Structure formats: structure tokens, C-alpha cells
Amino acid sequence: MVLRNRLKEYRAILSCNQQEMGKKCGVSRQTISLIERGDYSPSVTLALTIAKICDAKVEDIFYLEEEGNEKK
């Protein structure tokens, strides 16, 4: 299973760039970028913080996908 996310979509809804999102979450812009690219899995605390800022459920932003079923 691979952790995927819709963070970029939620940032767009908030009209928020990576720098601003990082500041709201207490992390760097680079951390937000890594999460969006799928190169970093956030802690439970960070995932919950992101969801709260986005006014969404964690599972609306982050989801598991079986390997080999990547969306294109």
C-alpha cells in the first residue's frame, strides 16, 4: 500500500501556497512539498493538523492505494 494525498487540491481551495501552508502547520515549505510529492509521510499529528486547517477529515486528504493502481 502506498500513501497518497490530495493536499495540493485542498491548498488550492484555500488559495494557499506551500510556504503559507507550512507556516499554518508549523513545518517548512519543503515538508509540504515532500508530502504532496509522496516522498514523505506525515506524522499522525501533522496529518490531523493539515486536515483541521483544510476543514476536512484526514481520510479526505490522505488515502492508501495499492501499489500498481496509481492514478494517471
CHARMM internal coordinates of N, CA and C (Angstrom, degrees):
IC EDIT
DIST 1 N 1 CA 1.4466
DIST 1 CA 1 C 1.5330
ANGL 1 N 1 CA 1 C 109.20
DIST 1 C 2 N 1.3010
ANGL 1 CA 1 C 2 N 114.25
DIHE 1 N 1 CA 1 C 2 N 143.71
DIST 2 N 2 CA 1.4587
ANGL 1 C 2 N 2 CA 121.24
DIHE 1 CA 1 C 2 N 2 CA -178.97
DIST 2 CA 2 C 1.5315
ANGL 2 N 2 CA 2 C 108.25
DIHE 1 C 2 N 2 CA 2 C -122.17
DIST 2 C 3 N 1.3224
ANGL 2 CA 2 C 3 N 116.24
DIHE 2 N 2 CA 2 C 3 N 134.78
DIST 3 N 3 CA 1.4577
ANGL 2 C 3 N 3 CA 120.26
DIHE 2 CA 2 C 3 N 3 CA 177.64
DIST 3 CA 3 C 1.5254
ANGL 3 N 3 CA 3 C 109.37
DIHE 2 C 3 N 3 CA 3 C -80.40
DIST 3 C 4 N 1.3016
ANGL 3 CA 3 C 4 N 116.77
DIHE 3 N 3 CA 3 C 4 N 122.58
DIST 4 N 4 CA 1.4616
ANGL 3 C 4 N 4 CA 123.79
DIHE 3 CA 3 C 4 N 4 CA 177.01
DIST 4 CA 4 C 1.5236
ANGL 4 N 4 CA 4 C 108.43
DIHE 3 C 4 N 4 CA 4 C -114.15
DIST 4 C 5 N 1.3324
ANGL 4 CA 4 C 5 N 116.70
DIHE 4 N 4 CA 4 C 5 N 167.18
DIST 5 N 5 CA 1.4622
ANGL 4 C 5 N 5 CA 118.94
DIHE 4 CA 4 C 5 N 5 CA 178.97
DIST 5 CA 5 C 1.5173
ANGL 5 N 5 CA 5 C 112.06
DIHE 4 C 5 N 5 CA 5 C -151.61
DIST 5 C 6 N 1.3108
ANGL 5 CA 5 C 6 N 113.40
DIHE 5 N 5 CA 5 C 6 N 162.25
DIST 6 N 6 CA 1.4638
ANGL 5 C 6 N 6 CA 122.37
DIHE 5 CA 5 C 6 N 6 CA 177.12
DIST 6 CA 6 C 1.5320
ANGL 6 N 6 CA 6 C 109.93
DIHE 5 C 6 N 6 CA 6 C -118.24
DIST 6 C 7 N 1.3114
ANGL 6 CA 6 C 7 N 116.38
DIHE 6 N 6 CA 6 C 7 N 30.06
DIST 7 N 7 CA 1.4577
ANGL 6 C 7 N 7 CA 120.86
DIHE 6 CA 6 C 7 N 7 CA -175.43
DIST 7 CA 7 C 1.5212
ANGL 7 N 7 CA 7 C 111.96
DIHE 6 C 7 N 7 CA 7 C -60.93
DIST 7 C 8 N 1.3145
ANGL 7 CA 7 C 8 N 117.59
DIHE 7 N 7 CA 7 C 8 N -41.87
DIST 8 N 8 CA 1.4633
ANGL 7 C 8 N 8 CA 120.74
DIHE 7 CA 7 C 8 N 8 CA -179.41
DIST 8 CA 8 C 1.5319
ANGL 8 N 8 CA 8 C 110.44
DIHE 7 C 8 N 8 CA 8 C -59.71
DIST 8 C 9 N 1.3285
ANGL 8 CA 8 C 9 N 116.92
DIHE 8 N 8 CA 8 C 9 N -41.04
DIST 9 N 9 CA 1.4686
ANGL 8 C 9 N 9 CA 121.32
DIHE 8 CA 8 C 9 N 9 CA 178.81
DIST 9 CA 9 C 1.5296
ANGL 9 N 9 CA 9 C 110.57
DIHE 8 C 9 N 9 CA 9 C -63.19
DIST 9 C 10 N 1.3249
ANGL 9 CA 9 C 10 N 116.13
DIHE 9 N 9 CA 9 C 10 N -43.56
DIST 10 N 10 CA 1.4604
ANGL 9 C 10 N 10 CA 119.91
DIHE 9 CA 9 C 10 N 10 CA -179.91
DIST 10 CA 10 C 1.5274
ANGL 10 N 10 CA 10 C 111.43
DIHE 9 C 10 N 10 CA 10 C -68.44
DIST 10 C 11 N 1.3233
ANGL 10 CA 10 C 11 N 117.07
DIHE 10 N 10 CA 10 C 11 N -35.43
DIST 11 N 11 CA 1.4757
ANGL 10 C 11 N 11 CA 119.45
DIHE 10 CA 10 C 11 N 11 CA 175.70
DIST 11 CA 11 C 1.5224
ANGL 11 N 11 CA 11 C 110.12
DIHE 10 C 11 N 11 CA 11 C -62.73
DIST 11 C 12 N 1.3293
ANGL 11 CA 11 C 12 N 116.47
DIHE 11 N 11 CA 11 C 12 N -40.14
DIST 12 N 12 CA 1.4684
ANGL 11 C 12 N 12 CA 120.79
DIHE 11 CA 11 C 12 N 12 CA 179.63
DIST 12 CA 12 C 1.5283
ANGL 12 N 12 CA 12 C 110.79
DIHE 11 C 12 N 12 CA 12 C -62.07
DIST 12 C 13 N 1.3233
ANGL 12 CA 12 C 13 N 116.43
DIHE 12 N 12 CA 12 C 13 N -40.55
DIST 13 N 13 CA 1.4633
ANGL 12 C 13 N 13 CA 120.41
DIHE 12 CA 12 C 13 N 13 CA 177.75
DIST 13 CA 13 C 1.5277
ANGL 13 N 13 CA 13 C 110.44
DIHE 12 C 13 N 13 CA 13 C -60.78
DIST 13 C 14 N 1.3297
ANGL 13 CA 13 C 14 N 116.18
DIHE 13 N 13 CA 13 C 14 N -37.48
DIST 14 N 14 CA 1.4659
ANGL 13 C 14 N 14 CA 121.41
DIHE 13 CA 13 C 14 N 14 CA -179.65
DIST 14 CA 14 C 1.5267
ANGL 14 N 14 CA 14 C 112.54
DIHE 13 C 14 N 14 CA 14 C -83.66
DIST 14 C 15 N 1.3399
ANGL 14 CA 14 C 15 N 117.06
DIHE 14 N 14 CA 14 C 15 N -3.25
DIST 15 N 15 CA 1.4748
ANGL 14 C 15 N 15 CA 121.61
DIHE 14 CA 14 C 15 N 15 CA -174.48
DIST 15 CA 15 C 1.5298
ANGL 15 N 15 CA 15 C 110.27
DIHE 14 C 15 N 15 CA 15 C 51.96
DIST 15 C 16 N 1.3096
ANGL 15 CA 15 C 16 N 114.55
DIHE 15 N 15 CA 15 C 16 N 50.56
DIST 16 N 16 CA 1.4519
ANGL 15 C 16 N 16 CA 122.30
DIHE 15 CA 15 C 16 N 16 CA -172.41
DIST 16 CA 16 C 1.5334
ANGL 16 N 16 CA 16 C 109.03
DIHE 15 C 16 N 16 CA 16 C -125.39
DIST 16 C 17 N 1.3306
ANGL 16 CA 16 C 17 N 118.13
DIHE 16 N 16 CA 16 C 17 N 128.04
DIST 17 N 17 CA 1.4631
ANGL 16 C 17 N 17 CA 118.95
DIHE 16 CA 16 C 17 N 17 CA 176.97
DIST 17 CA 17 C 1.5311
ANGL 17 N 17 CA 17 C 109.94
DIHE 16 C 17 N 17 CA 17 C -84.63
DIST 17 C 18 N 1.3146
ANGL 17 CA 17 C 18 N 116.42
DIHE 17 N 17 CA 17 C 18 N 175.62
DIST 18 N 18 CA 1.4628
ANGL 17 C 18 N 18 CA 120.62
DIHE 17 CA 17 C 18 N 18 CA -176.72
DIST 18 CA 18 C 1.5262
ANGL 18 N 18 CA 18 C 111.60
DIHE 17 C 18 N 18 CA 18 C -61.85
DIST 18 C 19 N 1.3164
ANGL 18 CA 18 C 19 N 116.85
DIHE 18 N 18 CA 18 C 19 N -38.52
DIST 19 N 19 CA 1.4707
ANGL 18 C 19 N 19 CA 120.87
DIHE 18 CA 18 C 19 N 19 CA 179.58
DIST 19 CA 19 C 1.5255
ANGL 19 N 19 CA 19 C 110.37
DIHE 18 C 19 N 19 CA 19 C -61.83
DIST 19 C 20 N 1.3312
ANGL 19 CA 19 C 20 N 116.68
DIHE 19 N 19 CA 19 C 20 N -47.41
DIST 20 N 20 CA 1.4601
ANGL 19 C 20 N 20 CA 121.32
DIHE 19 CA 19 C 20 N 20 CA -179.48
DIST 20 CA 20 C 1.5301
ANGL 20 N 20 CA 20 C 111.52
DIHE 19 C 20 N 20 CA 20 C -64.84
DIST 20 C 21 N 1.3284
ANGL 20 CA 20 C 21 N 116.49
DIHE 20 N 20 CA 20 C 21 N -41.90
DIST 21 N 21 CA 1.4681
ANGL 20 C 21 N 21 CA 120.06
DIHE 20 CA 20 C 21 N 21 CA 178.69
DIST 21 CA 21 C 1.5195
ANGL 21 N 21 CA 21 C 110.51
DIHE 20 C 21 N 21 CA 21 C -63.29
DIST 21 C 22 N 1.3202
ANGL 21 CA 21 C 22 N 116.25
DIHE 21 N 21 CA 21 C 22 N -43.28
DIST 22 N 22 CA 1.4590
ANGL 21 C 22 N 22 CA 120.01
DIHE 21 CA 21 C 22 N 22 CA 177.85
DIST 22 CA 22 C 1.5149
ANGL 22 N 22 CA 22 C 112.05
DIHE 21 C 22 N 22 CA 22 C -58.59
DIST 22 C 23 N 1.3349
ANGL 22 CA 22 C 23 N 115.69
DIHE 22 N 22 CA 22 C 23 N -43.02
DIST 23 N 23 CA 1.4665
ANGL 22 C 23 N 23 CA 120.00
DIHE 22 CA 22 C 23 N 23 CA 179.70
DIST 23 CA 23 C 1.5251
ANGL 23 N 23 CA 23 C 110.75
DIHE 22 C 23 N 23 CA 23 C -63.70
DIST 23 C 24 N 1.3263
ANGL 23 CA 23 C 24 N 117.49
DIHE 23 N 23 CA 23 C 24 N -42.77
DIST 24 N 24 CA 1.4707
ANGL 23 C 24 N 24 CA 121.18
DIHE 23 CA 23 C 24 N 24 CA 179.08
DIST 24 CA 24 C 1.5240
ANGL 24 N 24 CA 24 C 111.19
DIHE 23 C 24 N 24 CA 24 C -63.09
DIST 24 C 25 N 1.3359
ANGL 24 CA 24 C 25 N 116.42
DIHE 24 N 24 CA 24 C 25 N -34.38
DIST 25 N 25 CA 1.4724
ANGL 24 C 25 N 25 CA 121.56
DIHE 24 CA 24 C 25 N 25 CA -176.68
DIST 25 CA 25 C 1.5252
ANGL 25 N 25 CA 25 C 113.00
DIHE 24 C 25 N 25 CA 25 C -90.05
DIST 25 C 26 N 1.3154
ANGL 25 CA 25 C 26 N 116.92
DIHE 25 N 25 CA 25 C 26 N -11.30
DIST 26 N 26 CA 1.4643
ANGL 25 C 26 N 26 CA 120.20
DIHE 25 CA 25 C 26 N 26 CA -178.64
DIST 26 CA 26 C 1.5136
ANGL 26 N 26 CA 26 C 113.28
DIHE 25 C 26 N 26 CA 26 C 80.15
DIST 26 C 27 N 1.3444
ANGL 26 CA 26 C 27 N 116.28
DIHE 26 N 26 CA 26 C 27 N 26.68
DIST 27 N 27 CA 1.4668
ANGL 26 C 27 N 27 CA 121.33
DIHE 26 CA 26 C 27 N 27 CA 177.56
DIST 27 CA 27 C 1.5317
ANGL 27 N 27 CA 27 C 108.43
DIHE 26 C 27 N 27 CA 27 C -131.08
DIST 27 C 28 N 1.3059
ANGL 27 CA 27 C 28 N 116.19
DIHE 27 N 27 CA 27 C 28 N 175.38
DIST 28 N 28 CA 1.4635
ANGL 27 C 28 N 28 CA 120.25
DIHE 27 CA 27 C 28 N 28 CA -178.90
DIST 28 CA 28 C 1.5331
ANGL 28 N 28 CA 28 C 111.58
DIHE 27 C 28 N 28 CA 28 C -82.47
DIST 28 C 29 N 1.3336
ANGL 28 CA 28 C 29 N 115.18
DIHE 28 N 28 CA 28 C 29 N 164.48
DIST 29 N 29 CA 1.4547
ANGL 28 C 29 N 29 CA 121.33
DIHE 28 CA 28 C 29 N 29 CA 174.02
DIST 29 CA 29 C 1.5264
ANGL 29 N 29 CA 29 C 109.46
DIHE 28 C 29 N 29 CA 29 C -59.80
DIST 29 C 30 N 1.3288
ANGL 29 CA 29 C 30 N 116.04
DIHE 29 N 29 CA 29 C 30 N -37.96
DIST 30 N 30 CA 1.4548
ANGL 29 C 30 N 30 CA 121.02
DIHE 29 CA 29 C 30 N 30 CA -179.07
DIST 30 CA 30 C 1.5265
ANGL 30 N 30 CA 30 C 111.49
DIHE 29 C 30 N 30 CA 30 C -62.15
DIST 30 C 31 N 1.3325
ANGL 30 CA 30 C 31 N 117.53
DIHE 30 N 30 CA 30 C 31 N -37.63
DIST 31 N 31 CA 1.4642
ANGL 30 C 31 N 31 CA 120.86
DIHE 30 CA 30 C 31 N 31 CA 178.15
DIST 31 CA 31 C 1.5200
ANGL 31 N 31 CA 31 C 110.42
DIHE 30 C 31 N 31 CA 31 C -63.65
DIST 31 C 32 N 1.3356
ANGL 31 CA 31 C 32 N 117.18
DIHE 31 N 31 CA 31 C 32 N -43.69
DIST 32 N 32 CA 1.4652
ANGL 31 C 32 N 32 CA 120.90
DIHE 31 CA 31 C 32 N 32 CA 178.01
DIST 32 CA 32 C 1.5187
ANGL 32 N 32 CA 32 C 109.87
DIHE 31 C 32 N 32 CA 32 C -61.48
DIST 32 C 33 N 1.3234
ANGL 32 CA 32 C 33 N 116.83
DIHE 32 N 32 CA 32 C 33 N -43.07
DIST 33 N 33 CA 1.4687
ANGL 32 C 33 N 33 CA 121.44
DIHE 32 CA 32 C 33 N 33 CA 178.47
DIST 33 CA 33 C 1.5289
ANGL 33 N 33 CA 33 C 111.19
DIHE 32 C 33 N 33 CA 33 C -61.10
DIST 33 C 34 N 1.3236
ANGL 33 CA 33 C 34 N 117.03
DIHE 33 N 33 CA 33 C 34 N -44.92
DIST 34 N 34 CA 1.4601
ANGL 33 C 34 N 34 CA 121.11
DIHE 33 CA 33 C 34 N 34 CA 179.56
DIST 34 CA 34 C 1.5279
ANGL 34 N 34 CA 34 C 111.70
DIHE 33 C 34 N 34 CA 34 C -62.84
DIST 34 C 35 N 1.3298
ANGL 34 CA 34 C 35 N 116.66
DIHE 34 N 34 CA 34 C 35 N -40.39
DIST 35 N 35 CA 1.4684
ANGL 34 C 35 N 35 CA 120.75
DIHE 34 CA 34 C 35 N 35 CA 178.09
DIST 35 CA 35 C 1.5168
ANGL 35 N 35 CA 35 C 109.57
DIHE 34 C 35 N 35 CA 35 C -62.77
DIST 35 C 36 N 1.3259
ANGL 35 CA 35 C 36 N 116.79
DIHE 35 N 35 CA 35 C 36 N -48.44
DIST 36 N 36 CA 1.4631
ANGL 35 C 36 N 36 CA 121.07
DIHE 35 CA 35 C 36 N 36 CA -178.08
DIST 36 CA 36 C 1.5292
ANGL 36 N 36 CA 36 C 111.96
DIHE 35 C 36 N 36 CA 36 C -60.52
DIST 36 C 37 N 1.3227
ANGL 36 CA 36 C 37 N 117.10
DIHE 36 N 36 CA 36 C 37 N -37.43
DIST 37 N 37 CA 1.4707
ANGL 36 C 37 N 37 CA 121.22
DIHE 36 CA 36 C 37 N 37 CA 179.80
DIST 37 CA 37 C 1.5291
ANGL 37 N 37 CA 37 C 112.48
DIHE 36 C 37 N 37 CA 37 C -77.61
DIST 37 C 38 N 1.3263
ANGL 37 CA 37 C 38 N 116.47
DIHE 37 N 37 CA 37 C 38 N -12.27
DIST 38 N 38 CA 1.4557
ANGL 37 C 38 N 38 CA 119.91
DIHE 37 CA 37 C 38 N 38 CA -178.26
DIST 38 CA 38 C 1.5093
ANGL 38 N 38 CA 38 C 113.44
DIHE 37 C 38 N 38 CA 38 C 83.82
DIST 38 C 39 N 1.3316
ANGL 38 CA 38 C 39 N 116.44
DIHE 38 N 38 CA 38 C 39 N 14.43
DIST 39 N 39 CA 1.4638
ANGL 38 C 39 N 39 CA 121.06
DIHE 38 CA 38 C 39 N 39 CA -179.47
DIST 39 CA 39 C 1.5275
ANGL 39 N 39 CA 39 C 112.76
DIHE 38 C 39 N 39 CA 39 C -91.59
DIST 39 C 40 N 1.3411
ANGL 39 CA 39 C 40 N 116.74
DIHE 39 N 39 CA 39 C 40 N -3.55
DIST 40 N 40 CA 1.4597
ANGL 39 C 40 N 40 CA 121.46
DIHE 39 CA 39 C 40 N 40 CA -179.05
DIST 40 CA 40 C 1.5179
ANGL 40 N 40 CA 40 C 108.45
DIHE 39 C 40 N 40 CA 40 C -147.28
DIST 40 C 41 N 1.3210
ANGL 40 CA 40 C 41 N 116.13
DIHE 40 N 40 CA 40 C 41 N 131.31
DIST 41 N 41 CA 1.4669
ANGL 40 C 41 N 41 CA 121.30
DIHE 40 CA 40 C 41 N 41 CA 176.13
DIST 41 CA 41 C 1.5217
ANGL 41 N 41 CA 41 C 107.92
DIHE 40 C 41 N 41 CA 41 C -98.60
DIST 41 C 42 N 1.3194
ANGL 41 CA 41 C 42 N 117.10
DIHE 41 N 41 CA 41 C 42 N 120.02
DIST 42 N 42 CA 1.4682
ANGL 41 C 42 N 42 CA 119.08
DIHE 41 CA 41 C 42 N 42 CA -177.80
DIST 42 CA 42 C 1.5212
ANGL 42 N 42 CA 42 C 112.18
DIHE 41 C 42 N 42 CA 42 C -68.96
DIST 42 C 43 N 1.3065
ANGL 42 CA 42 C 43 N 115.05
DIHE 42 N 42 CA 42 C 43 N 155.87
DIST 43 N 43 CA 1.4675
ANGL 42 C 43 N 43 CA 120.10
DIHE 42 CA 42 C 43 N 43 CA 173.69
DIST 43 CA 43 C 1.5237
ANGL 43 N 43 CA 43 C 108.10
DIHE 42 C 43 N 43 CA 43 C -66.17
DIST 43 C 44 N 1.3129
ANGL 43 CA 43 C 44 N 116.06
DIHE 43 N 43 CA 43 C 44 N 165.61
DIST 44 N 44 CA 1.4672
ANGL 43 C 44 N 44 CA 120.47
DIHE 43 CA 43 C 44 N 44 CA 177.06
DIST 44 CA 44 C 1.5286
ANGL 44 N 44 CA 44 C 109.09
DIHE 43 C 44 N 44 CA 44 C -59.78
DIST 44 C 45 N 1.3129
ANGL 44 CA 44 C 45 N 116.89
DIHE 44 N 44 CA 44 C 45 N -42.35
DIST 45 N 45 CA 1.4668
ANGL 44 C 45 N 45 CA 121.15
DIHE 44 CA 44 C 45 N 45 CA -179.68
DIST 45 CA 45 C 1.5229
ANGL 45 N 45 CA 45 C 111.03
DIHE 44 C 45 N 45 CA 45 C -60.69
DIST 45 C 46 N 1.3301
ANGL 45 CA 45 C 46 N 117.12
DIHE 45 N 45 CA 45 C 46 N -45.46
DIST 46 N 46 CA 1.4590
ANGL 45 C 46 N 46 CA 120.62
DIHE 45 CA 45 C 46 N 46 CA -179.76
DIST 46 CA 46 C 1.5286
ANGL 46 N 46 CA 46 C 110.93
DIHE 45 C 46 N 46 CA 46 C -67.74
DIST 46 C 47 N 1.3206
ANGL 46 CA 46 C 47 N 117.34
DIHE 46 N 46 CA 46 C 47 N -40.75
DIST 47 N 47 CA 1.4708
ANGL 46 C 47 N 47 CA 120.50
DIHE 46 CA 46 C 47 N 47 CA 178.13
DIST 47 CA 47 C 1.5291
ANGL 47 N 47 CA 47 C 110.52
DIHE 46 C 47 N 47 CA 47 C -61.16
DIST 47 C 48 N 1.3264
ANGL 47 CA 47 C 48 N 117.16
DIHE 47 N 47 CA 47 C 48 N -42.26
DIST 48 N 48 CA 1.4625
ANGL 47 C 48 N 48 CA 121.38
DIHE 47 CA 47 C 48 N 48 CA 177.82
DIST 48 CA 48 C 1.5333
ANGL 48 N 48 CA 48 C 111.48
DIHE 47 C 48 N 48 CA 48 C -65.64
DIST 48 C 49 N 1.3154
ANGL 48 CA 48 C 49 N 116.29
DIHE 48 N 48 CA 48 C 49 N -39.74
DIST 49 N 49 CA 1.4633
ANGL 48 C 49 N 49 CA 121.00
DIHE 48 CA 48 C 49 N 49 CA 178.05
DIST 49 CA 49 C 1.5222
ANGL 49 N 49 CA 49 C 110.72
DIHE 48 C 49 N 49 CA 49 C -63.30
DIST 49 C 50 N 1.3267
ANGL 49 CA 49 C 50 N 116.48
DIHE 49 N 49 CA 49 C 50 N -45.60
DIST 50 N 50 CA 1.4702
ANGL 49 C 50 N 50 CA 121.14
DIHE 49 CA 49 C 50 N 50 CA 178.51
DIST 50 CA 50 C 1.5225
ANGL 50 N 50 CA 50 C 110.10
DIHE 49 C 50 N 50 CA 50 C -60.18
DIST 50 C 51 N 1.3218
ANGL 50 CA 50 C 51 N 116.80
DIHE 50 N 50 CA 50 C 51 N -45.24
DIST 51 N 51 CA 1.4640
ANGL 50 C 51 N 51 CA 120.77
DIHE 50 CA 50 C 51 N 51 CA -179.76
DIST 51 CA 51 C 1.5242
ANGL 51 N 51 CA 51 C 111.01
DIHE 50 C 51 N 51 CA 51 C -61.63
DIST 51 C 52 N 1.3135
ANGL 51 CA 51 C 52 N 116.88
DIHE 51 N 51 CA 51 C 52 N -41.99
DIST 52 N 52 CA 1.4662
ANGL 51 C 52 N 52 CA 120.44
DIHE 51 CA 51 C 52 N 52 CA -179.92
DIST 52 CA 52 C 1.5270
ANGL 52 N 52 CA 52 C 110.39
DIHE 51 C 52 N 52 CA 52 C -63.54
DIST 52 C 53 N 1.3074
ANGL 52 CA 52 C 53 N 117.36
DIHE 52 N 52 CA 52 C 53 N -44.69
DIST 53 N 53 CA 1.4657
ANGL 52 C 53 N 53 CA 121.78
DIHE 52 CA 52 C 53 N 53 CA 179.00
DIST 53 CA 53 C 1.5264
ANGL 53 N 53 CA 53 C 110.65
DIHE 52 C 53 N 53 CA 53 C -61.82
DIST 53 C 54 N 1.3245
ANGL 53 CA 53 C 54 N 116.40
DIHE 53 N 53 CA 53 C 54 N -37.15
DIST 54 N 54 CA 1.4688
ANGL 53 C 54 N 54 CA 121.64
DIHE 53 CA 53 C 54 N 54 CA -179.31
DIST 54 CA 54 C 1.5236
ANGL 54 N 54 CA 54 C 112.36
DIHE 53 C 54 N 54 CA 54 C -83.80
DIST 54 C 55 N 1.3238
ANGL 54 CA 54 C 55 N 117.57
DIHE 54 N 54 CA 54 C 55 N -2.64
DIST 55 N 55 CA 1.4628
ANGL 54 C 55 N 55 CA 123.03
DIHE 54 CA 54 C 55 N 55 CA -177.00
DIST 55 CA 55 C 1.5344
ANGL 55 N 55 CA 55 C 110.21
DIHE 54 C 55 N 55 CA 55 C 53.91
DIST 55 C 56 N 1.3339
ANGL 55 CA 55 C 56 N 114.13
DIHE 55 N 55 CA 55 C 56 N 49.91
DIST 56 N 56 CA 1.4643
ANGL 55 C 56 N 56 CA 121.26
DIHE 55 CA 55 C 56 N 56 CA -177.80
DIST 56 CA 56 C 1.5241
ANGL 56 N 56 CA 56 C 109.08
DIHE 55 C 56 N 56 CA 56 C -141.49
DIST 56 C 57 N 1.3192
ANGL 56 CA 56 C 57 N 115.55
DIHE 56 N 56 CA 56 C 57 N 169.03
DIST 57 N 57 CA 1.4612
ANGL 56 C 57 N 57 CA 120.92
DIHE 56 CA 56 C 57 N 57 CA 173.47
DIST 57 CA 57 C 1.5289
ANGL 57 N 57 CA 57 C 108.04
DIHE 56 C 57 N 57 CA 57 C -83.38
DIST 57 C 58 N 1.3133
ANGL 57 CA 57 C 58 N 116.04
DIHE 57 N 57 CA 57 C 58 N 150.82
DIST 58 N 58 CA 1.4648
ANGL 57 C 58 N 58 CA 120.62
DIHE 57 CA 57 C 58 N 58 CA 178.65
DIST 58 CA 58 C 1.5239
ANGL 58 N 58 CA 58 C 110.19
DIHE 57 C 58 N 58 CA 58 C -53.99
DIST 58 C 59 N 1.3523
ANGL 58 CA 58 C 59 N 116.24
DIHE 58 N 58 CA 58 C 59 N -43.27
DIST 59 N 59 CA 1.4677
ANGL 58 C 59 N 59 CA 119.20
DIHE 58 CA 58 C 59 N 59 CA -176.46
DIST 59 CA 59 C 1.5234
ANGL 59 N 59 CA 59 C 113.17
DIHE 58 C 59 N 59 CA 59 C -71.64
DIST 59 C 60 N 1.3411
ANGL 59 CA 59 C 60 N 117.83
DIHE 59 N 59 CA 59 C 60 N -12.34
DIST 60 N 60 CA 1.4641
ANGL 59 C 60 N 60 CA 120.16
DIHE 59 CA 59 C 60 N 60 CA 173.30
DIST 60 CA 60 C 1.5263
ANGL 60 N 60 CA 60 C 110.97
DIHE 59 C 60 N 60 CA 60 C -77.40
DIST 60 C 61 N 1.3164
ANGL 60 CA 60 C 61 N 115.91
DIHE 60 N 60 CA 60 C 61 N -27.96
DIST 61 N 61 CA 1.4673
ANGL 60 C 61 N 61 CA 121.05
DIHE 60 CA 60 C 61 N 61 CA -178.77
DIST 61 CA 61 C 1.5256
ANGL 61 N 61 CA 61 C 111.63
DIHE 60 C 61 N 61 CA 61 C -96.41
DIST 61 C 62 N 1.3208
ANGL 61 CA 61 C 62 N 116.56
DIHE 61 N 61 CA 61 C 62 N -43.57
DIST 62 N 62 CA 1.4632
ANGL 61 C 62 N 62 CA 121.71
DIHE 61 CA 61 C 62 N 62 CA -177.59
DIST 62 CA 62 C 1.5195
ANGL 62 N 62 CA 62 C 109.96
DIHE 61 C 62 N 62 CA 62 C -111.97
DIST 62 C 63 N 1.3388
ANGL 62 CA 62 C 63 N 116.38
DIHE 62 N 62 CA 62 C 63 N 137.01
DIST 63 N 63 CA 1.4607
ANGL 62 C 63 N 63 CA 120.51
DIHE 62 CA 62 C 63 N 63 CA 179.95
DIST 63 CA 63 C 1.5290
ANGL 63 N 63 CA 63 C 109.70
DIHE 62 C 63 N 63 CA 63 C -149.82
DIST 63 C 64 N 1.3152
ANGL 63 CA 63 C 64 N 115.42
DIHE 63 N 63 CA 63 C 64 N 155.61
DIST 64 N 64 CA 1.4645
ANGL 63 C 64 N 64 CA 121.63
DIHE 63 CA 63 C 64 N 64 CA 178.13
DIST 64 CA 64 C 1.5194
ANGL 64 N 64 CA 64 C 109.70
DIHE 63 C 64 N 64 CA 64 C -95.13
DIST 64 C 65 N 1.3143
ANGL 64 CA 64 C 65 N 114.32
DIHE 64 N 64 CA 64 C 65 N 141.10
DIST 65 N 65 CA 1.4629
ANGL 64 C 65 N 65 CA 120.22
DIHE 64 CA 64 C 65 N 65 CA 179.07
DIST 65 CA 65 C 1.5273
ANGL 65 N 65 CA 65 C 107.72
DIHE 64 C 65 N 65 CA 65 C -133.51
DIST 65 C 66 N 1.3211
ANGL 65 CA 65 C 66 N 115.60
DIHE 65 N 65 CA 65 C 66 N 137.18
DIST 66 N 66 CA 1.4559
ANGL 65 C 66 N 66 CA 118.72
DIHE 65 CA 65 C 66 N 66 CA 177.88
DIST 66 CA 66 C 1.5158
ANGL 66 N 66 CA 66 C 109.93
DIHE 65 C 66 N 66 CA 66 C -66.48
DIST 66 C 67 N 1.3060
ANGL 66 CA 66 C 67 N 115.63
DIHE 66 N 66 CA 66 C 67 N 140.89
DIST 67 N 67 CA 1.4703
ANGL 66 C 67 N 67 CA 119.68
DIHE 66 CA 66 C 67 N 67 CA 178.89
DIST 67 CA 67 C 1.5312
ANGL 67 N 67 CA 67 C 108.86
DIHE 66 C 67 N 67 CA 67 C -61.61
DIST 67 C 68 N 1.3263
ANGL 67 CA 67 C 68 N 115.03
DIHE 67 N 67 CA 67 C 68 N 139.97
DIST 68 N 68 CA 1.4630
ANGL 67 C 68 N 68 CA 120.31
DIHE 67 CA 67 C 68 N 68 CA -178.99
DIST 68 CA 68 C 1.5062
ANGL 68 N 68 CA 68 C 112.81
DIHE 67 C 68 N 68 CA 68 C 93.15
DIST 68 C 69 N 1.3435
ANGL 68 CA 68 C 69 N 118.37
DIHE 68 N 68 CA 68 C 69 N -8.68
DIST 69 N 69 CA 1.4571
ANGL 68 C 69 N 69 CA 122.63
DIHE 68 CA 68 C 69 N 69 CA 179.20
DIST 69 CA 69 C 1.5225
ANGL 69 N 69 CA 69 C 111.81
DIHE 68 C 69 N 69 CA 69 C -110.37
DIST 69 C 70 N 1.3293
ANGL 69 CA 69 C 70 N 117.10
DIHE 69 N 69 CA 69 C 70 N 27.64
DIST 70 N 70 CA 1.4514
ANGL 69 C 70 N 70 CA 120.43
DIHE 69 CA 69 C 70 N 70 CA -178.01
DIST 70 CA 70 C 1.5251
ANGL 70 N 70 CA 70 C 110.83
DIHE 69 C 70 N 70 CA 70 C -61.80
DIST 70 C 71 N 1.3373
ANGL 70 CA 70 C 71 N 114.69
DIHE 70 N 70 CA 70 C 71 N 138.85
DIST 71 N 71 CA 1.4709
ANGL 70 C 71 N 71 CA 120.09
DIHE 70 CA 70 C 71 N 71 CA 175.69
DIST 71 CA 71 C 1.5175
ANGL 71 N 71 CA 71 C 108.78
DIHE 70 C 71 N 71 CA 71 C -75.88
DIST 71 C 72 N 1.3019
ANGL 71 CA 71 C 72 N 116.55
DIHE 71 N 71 CA 71 C 72 N 144.59
DIST 72 N 72 CA 1.4688
ANGL 71 C 72 N 72 CA 120.00
DIHE 71 CA 71 C 72 N 72 CA 179.66
DIST 72 CA 72 C 1.4841
ANGL 72 N 72 CA 72 C 110.58
DIHE 71 C 72 N 72 CA 72 C -118.54
END
COOR INIT
IC SEED 1 N 1 CA 1 C
IC BUILD
